[in-house]
């Protein structure tokens, strides 16, 4: 099984239109087009009953002390944690791709609706839900895809890993509002095959990819 994209090349830069934030010379960052990228897959196991797609960033700072602060940088030596950008479950095994912009187009303050999605699929909460929880203008439930927005003063580029899972159940056993770790726990022991593609992104003009 393998996964590819017309939107970006594996281990190369994700174009800005697929990001939540774009670089801005005056303000450091501004809202971007926030399109979900195109993804396609081949050679699915014939016994797969459903598919799940998860995008996560494993490079998020474990401490927010220096994040997006003038005169500071987020050290490359700082331990990093996972941040989930997209949790999509119950895709039919006959699905061969998601098209660019099918699940996300534009930044939506307070988040997109869910968990119901197109074609019978469901989407979990991404981690912008917790990131914006204390922001009176942005707080809300962020379902579905919201793209890269790493700290503009981070010393490292961030990696965005899109992983497709072929599963032996037709419906993921999670209910209501759910997040990435819950889906990963529910899939344990039910994954027939998986494949991944990774894109890179930075908002720091001093970081070269």
C-alpha positions, -999 to 999 in steps of 0.1 A, spaced: 0 0 0 13 35 -8 1 70 -5 10 100 -28 0 136 -33 -3 160 -62 -1 188 -37 33 182 -23 63 158 -26 73 134 2 98 150 26 95 184 7 79 217 16 41 218 18 29 248 -3 15 277 17 -21 272 4 -24 240 24 -13 258 56 -34 274 83 -9 303 86 12 320 59 43 341 65 38 379 69 66 404 69 48 428 92 29 405 116 51 374 112 19 353 102 -14 358 86 -43 334 77 -37 312 47 -61 293 24 -61 263 47 -70 238 19 -66 201 27 -41 186 3 -48 161 -24 -40 125 -13 -43 93 -33 -35 57 -25 -29 24 -43 -26 -13 -35 -51 -14 -7 -55 -48 10 -86 -65 -5 -99 -74 30 -99 -38 42 -134 -28 55 -127 9 61 -99 35 59 -87 61 84 -65 91 77 -45 110 104 -22 140 100 0 149 129 30 171 136 55 154 160 76 186 163 54 208 185 72 225 215 66 207 248 67 240 266 50 272 253 73 296 272 91 310 241 65 303 214 58 333 191 76 358 215 96 387 201 133 384 209 131 347 217 135 315 198 121 280 203 152 259 208 159 230 185 169 211 217 135 214 233 116 181 237 87 179 212 52 165 214 24 155 189 -2 179 175 -31 164 155 -41 183 124 -66 159 109 -85 128 121 -107 112 95 -123 78 100 -149 56 83 -137 62 47 -151 35 25 -125 11 12 -135 19 -23 -123 55 -18 -91 61 -37 -84 97 -30 -93 129 -12 -93 159 -35 -77 192 -28 -101 214 -7 -127 186 -3 -126 187 35 -112 222 42 -111 256 25 -103 287 45 -96 294 82 -128 294 102 -127 310 136 -142 288 162 -137 258 139 -156 238 113 -186 216 122 -184 179 127 -180 150 133 -202 141 103 -183 146 70 -189 138 33 -196 103 20 -204 89 54 -170 96 69 -165 112 103 -139 137 115 -124 141 150 -113 173 168 -79 185 158 -56 201 184 -64 237 174 -94 231 197 -71 231 228 -46 257 213 -74 283 209 -93 274 241 -84 306 259 -87 329 229 -121 347 230 -121 353 192 -111 318 181 -122 293 208 -144 265 196 -144 229 184 -121 225 154 -132 194 135 -115 181 104 -84 195 87 -66 226 98 -31 229 83 4 239 95 9 269 117 42 262 136 57 289 158 72 317 137 103 317 159 110 279 160 145 269 151 134 237 133 110 230 104 80 209 113 70 176 98 34 169 88 28 132 86 -3 120 67 -9 83 76 -35 61 59 -47 30 77 -65 1 62 -87 -15 89 -106 -47 95 -137 -29 108 -163 -10 88 -169 17 115 -143 30 139 -155 23 175 -154 59 187 -184 79 194 -194 116 197 -165 140 196 -131 122 195 -95 130 190 -64 114 175 -52 94 205 -87 78 209 -87 67 173 -52 53 175 -62 33 206 -94 20 189 -74 9 158 -49 -11 178 -50 -47 167 -72 -38 137 -47 -23 113 -42 -45 82 -18 -21 65 -6 15 66 13 40 45 25 76 51 37 107 33 54 136 50 55 173 42 76 201 58 67 236 68 82 266 86 71 302 93 106 312 104 125 330 75 158 320 91 150 282 88 160 267 54 145 235 42 
